[in-house]
Amino acid sequence: MTGDAMDGHTTASPYTPSVPPLLRQLGTAHTWDVAAELPVRYAIKQVEDLFDPDNPALLEYGNTARRLVVIDSRVASLYGERIARYFRLRHIKAEVLTLEASESVKDFPHAFTVVEALEAMGVNRRSEPLIAIGGGVLLDIAGFAASIYRRGVPYVRVPTNLMAIVDASVGVKTGVNCLTRRNRMGSYYAPIAAYLDRAFLATVDTRHLANGMGEIIKLAVIKDASLFDLIDAHSGLLMATRFQDSIVAPEVIRLSVQGMVEELAPNLWETELERVVDFGHSFSPMVEMTALPELLHGEAVGLDVLYSCILAWQRGWLEWCDVERVQQLMRRVGLPTHHPGFADVDLLERALTDTTRHRDGLQRLPLPVAIGRARFVNDLTRDEMTRAAGRMAEMTGAATMAVAA
Ligand SMILES: NC(=O)c1ccc[n+]([C@@H]2O[C@H](COP(=O)([O-])OP(=O)(O)OC[C@H]3O[C@@H](n4cnc5c(N)ncnc54)[C@H](O)[C@@H]3O)[C@@H](O)[C@H]2O)c1
């Protein structure tokens, strides 16, 4: 109390701390710069027979005997019993959430179902990693849920089709579709591990196998000539055995994941916008969305790869025989080599404009200068796009229009 006490009254004088002159000059506007780095570390492992009860790999992270397992319904119908037996024999209490995963249900309500399951189980924040088993859709939904529940709980990816093995399991992106846009809500959130077991591919239908091949062909054409030669020589074997041979298939998966890791690891948060892995993803996103659900993602990517090869040939960077090799390989694995979207130059131009925005104002268009080597372009013209669309239609027999390069 300040002032004197007289007859029960106080005469209060305001508290006026003495402020040193220097502080008075500084005033009250302050800035605190906070800088922190988050270490990211996760293992991507090629494994054999992950659900053999003698195989401890899947449980190497986490230290309790409970797990929430989120699984694609089709995978559950094919492998559910075996997976349940695995957990039973390893004395793990597995709460199983089965989701019917497809692009049309890759949405926030489905991610919230996973959040509810995490809450219902009362999952420990660090020691009980969620295990996600399925294709790219299931992994993206479950990974997104793991990233937002309690601001992040650990999760493990078990990809079960080719697209998920060579692509969706490699990077740190999660997400769900919303506002009619693909992956409009999502996060960069690393799993603690991904286990790649190609035995699952035995039951994947031919179209979805080809869908995954779209991403492998993309990587091979833009980055890895030896991978291209390998799949070019053995596409028949790979497709006929559904990646079950013990020599070529593991090597194709190894080279594909290796190439993706080399590109993604130094640029996990996509601060560098010139990305060779964006090859095949410059025109295809808009064509794919316009054609939904007609085209699968890997099919649209394949079409973009072929179209971009023609653009590169027009610039004199790729031999015509290489363009034909790409087209023939796509045909052999069952990928489409023509679609009306790639004959619609207005659509392609809009797609490139959208992609340019996504790449912060520059086209940053990866084009092959030979099979396995890339260059970035920022000056593609509508005239080039028109000629390439005509050439693609001509080469795939979709039109008779002859367009000289
Ligand atoms: N996060 C990433 O970095 C990343 C990368 C690539 C793709 N994606 C996303 O992945 C999604 C596409 O993935 P997708 O092509 O795997 O689609 P998907 O998950 O819908 O799977 C396709 C079909 O394969 C079935 N399937 C999965 N495993 C199977 C098996 N072993 N046997 C039989 N059927 C099986 C599924 O039930 C489904 O019907 C897209 O939403 C895309 O955005 C994400």
The ligand as a MOL file (V3000), in Angstrom:
LIG
                    3D

  0  0  0     0  0            999 V3000
M  V30 BEGIN CTAB
M  V30 COUNTS 44 48 0 0 0
M  V30 BEGIN ATOM
M  V30 1 N 1.1890 -38.9640 -50.1160 0
M  V30 2 C 1.8170 -39.1030 -51.2590 0
M  V30 3 O 2.9870 -38.7430 -51.4010 0
M  V30 4 C 1.0940 -39.7140 -52.4160 0
M  V30 5 C 1.8160 -40.1180 -53.5580 0
M  V30 6 C 1.1250 -40.7380 -54.5980 0
M  V30 7 C -0.2490 -40.9030 -54.5190 0
M  V30 8 N -0.9030 -40.4680 -53.3960 0 CHG=1
M  V30 9 C -2.3490 -40.6100 -53.3090 0
M  V30 10 O -2.6540 -41.9760 -53.4980 0
M  V30 11 C -3.9550 -42.0620 -54.0340 0
M  V30 12 C -3.9490 -43.0910 -55.1290 0
M  V30 13 O -3.4790 -44.2890 -54.5880 0
M  V30 14 P -3.8990 -45.6970 -55.1680 0
M  V30 15 O -3.7460 -45.6770 -56.6270 0
M  V30 16 O -3.1600 -46.6860 -54.3760 0 CHG=-1
M  V30 17 O -5.4760 -45.7520 -54.8970 0
M  V30 18 P -6.3310 -46.5860 -53.8410 0
M  V30 19 O -5.7710 -46.4410 -52.4810 0
M  V30 20 O -7.7460 -46.1770 -54.0690 0
M  V30 21 O -6.1050 -48.0790 -54.2800 0
M  V30 22 C -6.5860 -48.5330 -55.5100 0
M  V30 23 C -7.3060 -49.8570 -55.3650 0
M  V30 24 O -6.3600 -50.8690 -55.0100 0
M  V30 25 C -6.9700 -51.7080 -54.0270 0
M  V30 26 N -5.9200 -52.4420 -53.3460 0
M  V30 27 C -4.9450 -51.9800 -52.5510 0
M  V30 28 N -4.1240 -52.9660 -52.2070 0
M  V30 29 C -4.5900 -54.0860 -52.7810 0
M  V30 30 C -4.1600 -55.4520 -52.8000 0
M  V30 31 N -3.0340 -55.8430 -52.1880 0
M  V30 32 N -4.8920 -56.3430 -53.5040 0
M  V30 33 C -5.9980 -55.9610 -54.1730 0
M  V30 34 N -6.4430 -54.7030 -54.2030 0
M  V30 35 C -5.7360 -53.7720 -53.5060 0
M  V30 36 C -7.7510 -50.7470 -53.1810 0
M  V30 37 O -8.7420 -51.3940 -52.4290 0
M  V30 38 C -8.3430 -49.8480 -54.2510 0
M  V30 39 O -9.5240 -50.4140 -54.7560 0
M  V30 40 C -4.3450 -40.6810 -54.5000 0
M  V30 41 O -5.3180 -40.1720 -53.6190 0
M  V30 42 C -3.0610 -39.8780 -54.4010 0
M  V30 43 O -3.3050 -38.5310 -54.0450 0
M  V30 44 C -0.2700 -39.8960 -52.3720 0
M  V30 END ATOM
M  V30 BEGIN BOND
M  V30 1 1 1 2
M  V30 2 2 2 3
M  V30 3 1 2 4
M  V30 4 1 4 5
M  V30 5 2 4 44
M  V30 6 2 5 6
M  V30 7 1 6 7
M  V30 8 2 7 8
M  V30 9 1 8 9
M  V30 10 1 8 44
M  V30 11 1 9 10
M  V30 12 1 9 42
M  V30 13 1 10 11
M  V30 14 1 11 12
M  V30 15 1 11 40
M  V30 16 1 12 13
M  V30 17 1 13 14
M  V30 18 2 14 15
M  V30 19 1 14 16
M  V30 20 1 14 17
M  V30 21 1 17 18
M  V30 22 2 18 19
M  V30 23 1 18 20
M  V30 24 1 18 21
M  V30 25 1 21 22
M  V30 26 1 22 23
M  V30 27 1 23 24
M  V30 28 1 23 38
M  V30 29 1 24 25
M  V30 30 1 25 26
M  V30 31 1 25 36
M  V30 32 1 26 27
M  V30 33 1 26 35
M  V30 34 2 27 28
M  V30 35 1 28 29
M  V30 36 1 29 30
M  V30 37 2 29 35
M  V30 38 1 30 31
M  V30 39 2 30 32
M  V30 40 1 32 33
M  V30 41 2 33 34
M  V30 42 1 34 35
M  V30 43 1 36 37
M  V30 44 1 36 38
M  V30 45 1 38 39
M  V30 46 1 40 41
M  V30 47 1 40 42
M  V30 48 1 42 43
M  V30 END BOND
M  V30 END CTAB
M  END
